Amino acid sequence: MVVMRIEAEALSFGYPEHPVGRDASLSVGAGEVMCLLGPNGCGKTTLFRTLLGLLPPQGGRVLLGGEDIGALPRAETARRIAYVPQAQAEMFPYTALDLVLMGRIAHRGMFAGPSKEDIAISRQALADLGIATLAERDVTRLSGGQRQLVIVARALAQAAPLIVMDEPTASLDFGNQVRVLSEVRRLAGRDIGIVLSTHDPDHAFAVATRVALMADGKIVASGPPREILTSERLRSVYGVEVSVEVLPDGRSVCSPKW
């Protein structure tokens, strides 16, 4: 797999007549996992859409493999970076396998049929997430959590060296959250770079090499999880009292102060 890096330089982002964020700088490459945390409405999804080239920057720039993302053809962008959006309802009765196969379009073209390799890669992506038995199921009849796992599998099948995941565990039960986070760690071990948003600091402690805290459209702090996710910073961003502790096995955990 080609080694790739995504970089945002002094990025301002938003919609026409509606600025959302400014001065965002980050860089993520092979084997790195950056977790983005922040309250609802702080601009995480809009930042992600700008990083993916779905929205033009309002200032600054996004580089993908050293090239301005705005100058890349969409197919080339899709070969370099995959996207897991927030949980969504599927409107069309695709099978789960058909939906995952859409991740292979960047490699074969819009109108070419899937090859045996495409099908094998897509089935393996479903198997990696423990949902191989859903392959022939209608996605409109799956639970929200099952659909979200299928969307993650689609990104895996895309076989891009970078993945952006927008709250991929938000609709999942505990077991499936563990499955997705385990897959994030496995992908990072294969030198894939991942940008992941979450509302749970414990998820960041579990998988992140670096974190970025957002508030009011700005990245207010970034760095290693233990340095950034302190009780004081989390209180200032979320407005609640929390305790961050290190367990005897060396893991950090966050819990509310009741």
VEXTOR-73216 format. One record per residue (C-alpha): x, y, z; chain; residue in one letter; residue number from 1. Coordinates in Angstrom, 3 decimals. Each point is the difference from the previous one (the first is absolute). Layout:
! VEXTOR-73216
<c1:X | c2:Y | c3:Z | chain:A | res:A | n:NUM>
...
END
This chain:
! VEXTOR-73216
<c1:0.000 | c2:0.000 | c3:0.000 | chain:A | res:M | n:1>
<c1:1.229 | c2:3.511 | c3:-0.870 | chain:A | res:V | n:2>
<c1:1.071 | c2:2.065 | c3:3.016 | chain:A | res:V | n:3>
<c1:-2.111 | c2:3.138 | c3:0.190 | chain:A | res:M | n:4>
<c1:-0.381 | c2:3.049 | c3:2.258 | chain:A | res:R | n:5>
<c1:-2.843 | c2:2.480 | c3:0.375 | chain:A | res:I | n:6>
<c1:0.865 | c2:3.507 | c3:1.156 | chain:A | res:E | n:7>
<c1:-2.167 | c2:2.997 | c3:0.831 | chain:A | res:A | n:8>
<c1:1.821 | c2:3.325 | c3:0.069 | chain:A | res:E | n:9>
<c1:-1.694 | c2:2.955 | c3:1.760 | chain:A | res:A | n:10>
<c1:-3.310 | c2:-1.308 | c3:-1.280 | chain:A | res:L | n:11>
<c1:-3.165 | c2:2.095 | c3:0.145 | chain:A | res:S | n:12>
<c1:-3.138 | c2:-1.957 | c3:-0.794 | chain:A | res:F | n:13>
<c1:-3.761 | c2:0.324 | c3:-0.252 | chain:A | res:G | n:14>
<c1:-2.803 | c2:0.624 | c3:-2.474 | chain:A | res:Y | n:15>
<c1:-0.767 | c2:2.980 | c3:-2.258 | chain:A | res:P | n:16>
<c1:-1.003 | c2:2.925 | c3:2.211 | chain:A | res:E | n:17>
<c1:0.516 | c2:-2.200 | c3:3.078 | chain:A | res:H | n:18>
<c1:3.566 | c2:-0.356 | c3:1.322 | chain:A | res:P | n:19>
<c1:0.373 | c2:-2.849 | c3:2.498 | chain:A | res:V | n:20>
<c1:3.662 | c2:-0.269 | c3:0.986 | chain:A | res:G | n:21>
<c1:3.420 | c2:1.542 | c3:-0.525 | chain:A | res:R | n:22>
<c1:3.725 | c2:-0.494 | c3:0.474 | chain:A | res:D | n:23>
<c1:-0.187 | c2:-3.806 | c3:0.096 | chain:A | res:A | n:24>
<c1:3.333 | c2:-1.707 | c3:-0.591 | chain:A | res:S | n:25>
<c1:0.622 | c2:-3.728 | c3:0.211 | chain:A | res:L | n:26>
<c1:2.042 | c2:-2.716 | c3:-1.650 | chain:A | res:S | n:27>
<c1:-0.659 | c2:-3.742 | c3:-0.038 | chain:A | res:V | n:28>
<c1:2.009 | c2:-2.672 | c3:-1.764 | chain:A | res:G | n:29>
<c1:0.734 | c2:-3.712 | c3:-0.115 | chain:A | res:A | n:30>
<c1:-0.775 | c2:-1.881 | c3:3.206 | chain:A | res:G | n:31>
<c1:-1.243 | c2:3.090 | c3:1.858 | chain:A | res:E | n:32>
<c1:-3.438 | c2:0.362 | c3:1.589 | chain:A | res:V | n:33>
<c1:-1.205 | c2:3.507 | c3:0.783 | chain:A | res:M | n:34>
<c1:-3.159 | c2:0.236 | c3:2.100 | chain:A | res:C | n:35>
<c1:-1.982 | c2:3.200 | c3:-0.247 | chain:A | res:L | n:36>
<c1:-2.168 | c2:0.819 | c3:3.031 | chain:A | res:L | n:37>
<c1:-2.349 | c2:2.878 | c3:0.653 | chain:A | res:G | n:38>
<c1:-3.617 | c2:0.881 | c3:0.843 | chain:A | res:P | n:39>
<c1:-2.827 | c2:-0.347 | c3:-2.490 | chain:A | res:N | n:40>
<c1:-0.029 | c2:2.908 | c3:-2.433 | chain:A | res:G | n:41>
<c1:3.681 | c2:0.892 | c3:0.419 | chain:A | res:C | n:42>
<c1:0.759 | c2:-0.696 | c3:-3.681 | chain:A | res:G | n:43>
<c1:1.414 | c2:-3.542 | c3:-0.091 | chain:A | res:K | n:44>
<c1:-2.141 | c2:-1.258 | c3:-2.902 | chain:A | res:T | n:45>
<c1:0.508 | c2:3.174 | c3:-2.036 | chain:A | res:T | n:46>
<c1:3.753 | c2:-0.270 | c3:0.546 | chain:A | res:L | n:47>
<c1:-0.097 | c2:-3.619 | c3:-1.172 | chain:A | res:F | n:48>
<c1:-1.965 | c2:0.894 | c3:-3.136 | chain:A | res:R | n:49>
<c1:2.618 | c2:2.624 | c3:-0.796 | chain:A | res:T | n:50>
<c1:2.868 | c2:-2.433 | c3:0.599 | chain:A | res:L | n:51>
<c1:-1.676 | c2:-2.357 | c3:-2.486 | chain:A | res:L | n:52>
<c1:-0.373 | c2:2.668 | c3:-2.676 | chain:A | res:G | n:53>
<c1:-3.802 | c2:-0.059 | c3:0.220 | chain:A | res:L | n:54>
<c1:0.025 | c2:3.660 | c3:1.072 | chain:A | res:L | n:55>
<c1:2.514 | c2:2.553 | c3:-1.304 | chain:A | res:P | n:56>
<c1:2.207 | c2:1.640 | c3:2.638 | chain:A | res:P | n:57>
<c1:-0.934 | c2:3.546 | c3:0.935 | chain:A | res:Q | n:58>
<c1:3.646 | c2:0.598 | c3:0.782 | chain:A | res:G | n:59>
<c1:3.199 | c2:-2.008 | c3:0.243 | chain:A | res:G | n:60>
<c1:0.298 | c2:-3.303 | c3:-1.835 | chain:A | res:R | n:61>
<c1:-0.237 | c2:-3.784 | c3:0.229 | chain:A | res:V | n:62>
<c1:2.835 | c2:-2.109 | c3:-1.387 | chain:A | res:L | n:63>
<c1:-0.473 | c2:-3.669 | c3:-0.821 | chain:A | res:L | n:64>
<c1:3.272 | c2:-1.725 | c3:-0.742 | chain:A | res:G | n:65>
<c1:1.603 | c2:3.431 | c3:-0.392 | chain:A | res:G | n:66>
<c1:-2.535 | c2:1.142 | c3:-2.610 | chain:A | res:E | n:67>
<c1:-2.824 | c2:2.501 | c3:0.418 | chain:A | res:D | n:68>
<c1:-3.143 | c2:-2.094 | c3:0.373 | chain:A | res:I | n:69>
<c1:-1.971 | c2:2.461 | c3:-2.121 | chain:A | res:G | n:70>
<c1:2.185 | c2:-0.789 | c3:-2.996 | chain:A | res:A | n:71>
<c1:-0.467 | c2:-3.776 | c3:0.190 | chain:A | res:L | n:72>
<c1:-2.645 | c2:-1.881 | c3:-2.020 | chain:A | res:P | n:73>
<c1:-2.689 | c2:-1.500 | c3:2.234 | chain:A | res:R | n:74>
<c1:0.996 | c2:-3.559 | c3:-0.929 | chain:A | res:A | n:75>
<c1:3.601 | c2:0.689 | c3:1.017 | chain:A | res:E | n:76>
<c1:-1.146 | c2:1.528 | c3:3.290 | chain:A | res:T | n:77>
<c1:-2.088 | c2:-3.139 | c3:0.660 | chain:A | res:A | n:78>
<c1:3.038 | c2:-2.187 | c3:-0.591 | chain:A | res:R | n:79>
<c1:1.940 | c2:2.005 | c3:2.589 | chain:A | res:R | n:80>
<c1:-2.595 | c2:0.526 | c3:2.739 | chain:A | res:I | n:81>
<c1:-3.166 | c2:-1.803 | c3:1.132 | chain:A | res:A | n:82>
<c1:-2.884 | c2:1.403 | c3:2.038 | chain:A | res:Y | n:83>
<c1:-2.261 | c2:-1.455 | c3:2.680 | chain:A | res:V | n:84>
<c1:-2.841 | c2:2.514 | c3:0.520 | chain:A | res:P | n:85>
<c1:-2.213 | c2:0.234 | c3:3.038 | chain:A | res:Q | n:86>
<c1:-2.742 | c2:-2.618 | c3:0.328 | chain:A | res:A | n:87>
<c1:-2.570 | c2:0.369 | c3:-2.749 | chain:A | res:Q | n:88>
<c1:-3.153 | c2:-1.707 | c3:-1.245 | chain:A | res:A | n:89>
<c1:0.402 | c2:-1.725 | c3:-3.357 | chain:A | res:E | n:90>
<c1:-2.797 | c2:0.858 | c3:-2.445 | chain:A | res:M | n:91>
<c1:0.637 | c2:-2.728 | c3:-2.575 | chain:A | res:F | n:92>
<c1:-0.252 | c2:-3.763 | c3:0.595 | chain:A | res:P | n:93>
<c1:3.582 | c2:-0.950 | c3:-0.833 | chain:A | res:Y | n:94>
<c1:1.409 | c2:-3.125 | c3:1.509 | chain:A | res:T | n:95>
<c1:2.780 | c2:0.590 | c3:2.507 | chain:A | res:A | n:96>
<c1:2.481 | c2:-1.504 | c3:-2.472 | chain:A | res:L | n:97>
<c1:-1.176 | c2:2.341 | c3:-2.781 | chain:A | res:D | n:98>
<c1:0.481 | c2:2.988 | c3:2.295 | chain:A | res:L | n:99>
<c1:3.509 | c2:-1.098 | c3:0.979 | chain:A | res:V | n:100>
<c1:0.849 | c2:-0.593 | c3:-3.682 | chain:A | res:L | n:101>
<c1:-0.620 | c2:3.722 | c3:-0.599 | chain:A | res:M | n:102>
<c1:3.284 | c2:0.558 | c3:1.786 | chain:A | res:G | n:103>
<c1:1.735 | c2:-1.687 | c3:-2.919 | chain:A | res:R | n:104>
<c1:-1.331 | c2:2.438 | c3:-2.638 | chain:A | res:I | n:105>
<c1:3.096 | c2:2.194 | c3:0.262 | chain:A | res:A | n:106>
<c1:2.070 | c2:-2.988 | c3:-1.121 | chain:A | res:H | n:107>
<c1:-2.185 | c2:-1.202 | c3:-2.869 | chain:A | res:R | n:108>
<c1:-2.028 | c2:2.953 | c3:-1.304 | chain:A | res:G | n:109>
<c1:-3.637 | c2:0.960 | c3:0.454 | chain:A | res:M | n:110>
<c1:-1.514 | c2:-2.233 | c3:-2.670 | chain:A | res:F | n:111>
<c1:2.250 | c2:-3.073 | c3:0.120 | chain:A | res:A | n:112>
<c1:-1.338 | c2:-3.073 | c3:1.754 | chain:A | res:G | n:113>
<c1:1.764 | c2:-1.340 | c3:3.108 | chain:A | res:P | n:114>
<c1:2.831 | c2:-2.455 | c3:-0.548 | chain:A | res:S | n:115>
<c1:0.564 | c2:-3.167 | c3:2.001 | chain:A | res:K | n:116>
<c1:2.707 | c2:1.906 | c3:1.871 | chain:A | res:E | n:117>
<c1:-2.457 | c2:2.808 | c3:0.837 | chain:A | res:D | n:118>
<c1:-2.486 | c2:-2.520 | c3:1.382 | chain:A | res:I | n:119>
<c1:2.670 | c2:-1.809 | c3:2.018 | chain:A | res:A | n:120>
<c1:1.303 | c2:3.262 | c3:1.490 | chain:A | res:I | n:121>
<c1:-3.537 | c2:1.116 | c3:0.878 | chain:A | res:S | n:122>
<c1:-0.906 | c2:-3.293 | c3:1.643 | chain:A | res:R | n:123>
<c1:3.216 | c2:0.116 | c3:1.996 | chain:A | res:Q | n:124>
<c1:-0.835 | c2:3.518 | c3:1.202 | chain:A | res:A | n:125>
<c1:-3.348 | c2:-1.273 | c3:1.289 | chain:A | res:L | n:126>
<c1:1.721 | c2:-2.965 | c3:1.645 | chain:A | res:A | n:127>
<c1:2.596 | c2:2.243 | c3:1.674 | chain:A | res:D | n:128>
<c1:-2.853 | c2:1.773 | c3:1.801 | chain:A | res:L | n:129>
<c1:-1.753 | c2:-3.221 | c3:0.944 | chain:A | res:G | n:130>
<c1:-2.991 | c2:0.567 | c3:-2.312 | chain:A | res:I | n:131>
<c1:0.685 | c2:-2.417 | c3:-2.866 | chain:A | res:A | n:132>
<c1:-3.443 | c2:-1.549 | c3:0.535 | chain:A | res:T | n:133>
<c1:-1.627 | c2:3.324 | c3:-0.980 | chain:A | res:L | n:134>
<c1:1.429 | c2:-0.059 | c3:-3.539 | chain:A | res:A | n:135>
<c1:-3.276 | c2:-0.863 | c3:-1.757 | chain:A | res:E | n:136>
<c1:-2.275 | c2:1.927 | c3:2.372 | chain:A | res:R | n:137>
<c1:-1.954 | c2:3.079 | c3:-1.117 | chain:A | res:D | n:138>
<c1:1.638 | c2:2.955 | c3:1.767 | chain:A | res:V | n:139>
<c1:-3.363 | c2:1.733 | c3:0.508 | chain:A | res:T | n:140>
<c1:-0.945 | c2:-2.932 | c3:2.254 | chain:A | res:R | n:141>
<c1:3.136 | c2:0.144 | c3:2.133 | chain:A | res:L | n:142>
<c1:0.225 | c2:1.715 | c3:3.357 | chain:A | res:S | n:143>
<c1:1.660 | c2:3.410 | c3:0.133 | chain:A | res:G | n:144>
<c1:3.075 | c2:-1.538 | c3:1.597 | chain:A | res:G | n:145>
<c1:0.246 | c2:-2.719 | c3:-2.639 | chain:A | res:Q | n:146>
<c1:-0.310 | c2:2.593 | c3:-2.781 | chain:A | res:R | n:147>
<c1:2.796 | c2:2.019 | c3:1.539 | chain:A | res:Q | n:148>
<c1:2.285 | c2:-3.038 | c3:0.039 | chain:A | res:L | n:149>
<c1:-0.781 | c2:-0.547 | c3:-3.693 | chain:A | res:V | n:150>
<c1:1.001 | c2:3.620 | c3:-0.706 | chain:A | res:I | n:151>
<c1:3.288 | c2:-0.594 | c3:1.822 | chain:A | res:V | n:152>
<c1:0.502 | c2:-3.154 | c3:-2.092 | chain:A | res:A | n:153>
<c1:-0.548 | c2:2.065 | c3:-3.171 | chain:A | res:R | n:154>
<c1:2.859 | c2:2.296 | c3:1.037 | chain:A | res:A | n:155>
<c1:2.231 | c2:-3.005 | c3:0.702 | chain:A | res:L | n:156>
<c1:-0.746 | c2:-1.432 | c3:-3.451 | chain:A | res:A | n:157>
<c1:1.031 | c2:3.302 | c3:-1.549 | chain:A | res:Q | n:158>
<c1:3.572 | c2:-0.927 | c3:1.001 | chain:A | res:A | n:159>
<c1:1.111 | c2:3.620 | c3:0.320 | chain:A | res:A | n:160>
<c1:3.105 | c2:0.872 | c3:2.038 | chain:A | res:P | n:161>
<c1:-1.996 | c2:2.596 | c3:1.999 | chain:A | res:L | n:162>
<c1:-3.441 | c2:-0.234 | c3:1.620 | chain:A | res:I | n:163>
<c1:-2.155 | c2:2.745 | c3:1.527 | chain:A | res:V | n:164>
<c1:-2.604 | c2:-1.328 | c3:2.466 | chain:A | res:M | n:165>
<c1:-2.719 | c2:2.352 | c3:1.271 | chain:A | res:D | n:166>
<c1:-1.254 | c2:-1.435 | c3:3.325 | chain:A | res:E | n:167>
<c1:0.070 | c2:-3.596 | c3:-1.306 | chain:A | res:P | n:168>
<c1:-0.981 | c2:-1.501 | c3:3.369 | chain:A | res:T | n:169>
<c1:-2.863 | c2:2.382 | c3:0.806 | chain:A | res:A | n:170>
<c1:-2.868 | c2:-2.410 | c3:-0.765 | chain:A | res:S | n:171>
<c1:1.728 | c2:-3.212 | c3:1.049 | chain:A | res:L | n:172>
<c1:-0.476 | c2:-2.174 | c3:3.071 | chain:A | res:D | n:173>
<c1:2.988 | c2:-0.659 | c3:2.232 | chain:A | res:F | n:174>
<c1:1.132 | c2:-3.165 | c3:-1.794 | chain:A | res:G | n:175>
<c1:-0.087 | c2:1.611 | c3:-3.422 | chain:A | res:N | n:176>
<c1:1.783 | c2:3.098 | c3:1.312 | chain:A | res:Q | n:177>
<c1:2.810 | c2:-2.297 | c3:1.122 | chain:A | res:V | n:178>
<c1:0.017 | c2:-1.660 | c3:-3.457 | chain:A | res:R | n:179>
<c1:0.349 | c2:3.325 | c3:-1.808 | chain:A | res:V | n:180>
<c1:2.690 | c2:1.306 | c3:2.355 | chain:A | res:L | n:181>
<c1:1.900 | c2:-3.277 | c3:-0.328 | chain:A | res:S | n:182>
<c1:-0.182 | c2:0.372 | c3:-3.776 | chain:A | res:E | n:183>
<c1:1.350 | c2:3.562 | c3:0.286 | chain:A | res:V | n:184>
<c1:3.005 | c2:-1.330 | c3:1.920 | chain:A | res:R | n:185>
<c1:0.489 | c2:-2.802 | c3:-2.522 | chain:A | res:R | n:186>
<c1:-0.118 | c2:2.439 | c3:-2.930 | chain:A | res:L | n:187>
<c1:2.515 | c2:2.313 | c3:1.659 | chain:A | res:A | n:188>
<c1:2.243 | c2:-3.032 | c3:0.426 | chain:A | res:G | n:189>
<c1:-0.171 | c2:-0.417 | c3:-3.779 | chain:A | res:R | n:190>
<c1:1.275 | c2:3.580 | c3:-0.477 | chain:A | res:D | n:191>
<c1:-3.393 | c2:1.511 | c3:-0.807 | chain:A | res:I | n:192>
<c1:-0.509 | c2:3.535 | c3:1.328 | chain:A | res:G | n:193>
<c1:-3.320 | c2:0.711 | c3:1.705 | chain:A | res:I | n:194>
<c1:-1.818 | c2:3.157 | c3:1.086 | chain:A | res:V | n:195>
<c1:-2.819 | c2:-0.921 | c3:2.369 | chain:A | res:L | n:196>
<c1:-2.542 | c2:2.107 | c3:1.855 | chain:A | res:S | n:197>
<c1:-1.570 | c2:-1.207 | c3:3.233 | chain:A | res:T | n:198>
<c1:-1.785 | c2:1.333 | c3:3.060 | chain:A | res:H | n:199>
<c1:1.654 | c2:-2.508 | c3:2.311 | chain:A | res:D | n:200>
<c1:3.460 | c2:0.876 | c3:1.372 | chain:A | res:P | n:201>
<c1:0.487 | c2:-3.688 | c3:0.876 | chain:A | res:D | n:202>
<c1:-0.123 | c2:-0.832 | c3:-3.726 | chain:A | res:H | n:203>
<c1:2.779 | c2:2.497 | c3:-0.593 | chain:A | res:A | n:204>
<c1:2.069 | c2:-1.484 | c3:2.810 | chain:A | res:F | n:205>
<c1:-0.532 | c2:-3.462 | c3:-1.534 | chain:A | res:A | n:206>
<c1:0.997 | c2:0.672 | c3:-3.621 | chain:A | res:V | n:207>
<c1:1.446 | c2:3.477 | c3:-0.555 | chain:A | res:A | n:208>
<c1:3.624 | c2:0.888 | c3:-0.547 | chain:A | res:T | n:209>
<c1:-1.071 | c2:3.665 | c3:0.150 | chain:A | res:R | n:210>
<c1:-3.164 | c2:1.899 | c3:0.846 | chain:A | res:V | n:211>
<c1:-1.414 | c2:3.394 | c3:-0.917 | chain:A | res:A | n:212>
<c1:-2.551 | c2:1.787 | c3:2.180 | chain:A | res:L | n:213>
<c1:-2.444 | c2:2.293 | c3:-1.827 | chain:A | res:M | n:214>
<c1:-2.184 | c2:2.780 | c3:1.352 | chain:A | res:A | n:215>
<c1:-1.848 | c2:2.754 | c3:-1.864 | chain:A | res:D | n:216>
<c1:1.503 | c2:-0.973 | c3:-3.354 | chain:A | res:G | n:217>
<c1:3.622 | c2:0.005 | c3:1.152 | chain:A | res:K | n:218>
<c1:2.479 | c2:-2.660 | c3:1.013 | chain:A | res:I | n:219>
<c1:0.838 | c2:1.193 | c3:3.511 | chain:A | res:V | n:220>
<c1:2.593 | c2:-2.665 | c3:0.835 | chain:A | res:A | n:221>
<c1:1.675 | c2:-2.921 | c3:-1.738 | chain:A | res:S | n:222>
<c1:2.636 | c2:-2.567 | c3:0.892 | chain:A | res:G | n:223>
<c1:0.354 | c2:-3.383 | c3:1.731 | chain:A | res:P | n:224>
<c1:-3.215 | c2:-1.136 | c3:1.749 | chain:A | res:P | n:225>
<c1:1.391 | c2:0.080 | c3:3.550 | chain:A | res:R | n:226>
<c1:1.327 | c2:3.519 | c3:-0.448 | chain:A | res:E | n:227>
<c1:-3.173 | c2:1.419 | c3:-1.546 | chain:A | res:I | n:228>
<c1:-2.888 | c2:-1.898 | c3:1.615 | chain:A | res:L | n:229>
<c1:0.363 | c2:1.356 | c3:3.511 | chain:A | res:T | n:230>
<c1:-2.844 | c2:0.603 | c3:2.429 | chain:A | res:S | n:231>
<c1:0.492 | c2:3.755 | c3:-0.335 | chain:A | res:E | n:232>
<c1:-0.091 | c2:0.068 | c3:-3.794 | chain:A | res:R | n:233>
<c1:-2.998 | c2:-2.318 | c3:-0.235 | chain:A | res:L | n:234>
<c1:-1.858 | c2:2.145 | c3:2.522 | chain:A | res:R | n:235>
<c1:0.752 | c2:3.162 | c3:-1.969 | chain:A | res:S | n:236>
<c1:-1.186 | c2:-1.538 | c3:-3.294 | chain:A | res:V | n:237>
<c1:-3.032 | c2:-1.983 | c3:1.186 | chain:A | res:Y | n:238>
<c1:-0.996 | c2:1.987 | c3:3.083 | chain:A | res:G | n:239>
<c1:-0.158 | c2:-3.032 | c3:2.318 | chain:A | res:V | n:240>
<c1:2.196 | c2:-1.271 | c3:2.815 | chain:A | res:E | n:241>
<c1:1.914 | c2:-3.158 | c3:-0.901 | chain:A | res:V | n:242>
<c1:2.797 | c2:-2.064 | c3:1.476 | chain:A | res:S | n:243>
<c1:2.844 | c2:-1.426 | c3:-2.100 | chain:A | res:V | n:244>
<c1:1.872 | c2:-2.823 | c3:1.699 | chain:A | res:E | n:245>
<c1:2.793 | c2:-2.414 | c3:-0.929 | chain:A | res:V | n:246>
<c1:-0.789 | c2:-3.633 | c3:0.785 | chain:A | res:L | n:247>
<c1:2.603 | c2:-2.431 | c3:1.427 | chain:A | res:P | n:248>
<c1:0.468 | c2:-1.508 | c3:-3.477 | chain:A | res:D | n:249>
<c1:0.940 | c2:3.423 | c3:-1.388 | chain:A | res:G | n:250>
<c1:-3.235 | c2:0.773 | c3:-1.802 | chain:A | res:R | n:251>
<c1:-1.676 | c2:3.400 | c3:0.446 | chain:A | res:S | n:252>
<c1:-3.742 | c2:0.257 | c3:0.565 | chain:A | res:V | n:253>
<c1:-2.439 | c2:2.892 | c3:0.336 | chain:A | res:C | n:254>
<c1:-3.099 | c2:0.051 | c3:2.168 | chain:A | res:S | n:255>
<c1:-2.446 | c2:2.705 | c3:1.149 | chain:A | res:P | n:256>
<c1:0.127 | c2:1.418 | c3:3.502 | chain:A | res:K | n:257>
<c1:-3.463 | c2:-0.482 | c3:1.396 | chain:A | res:W | n:258>
END
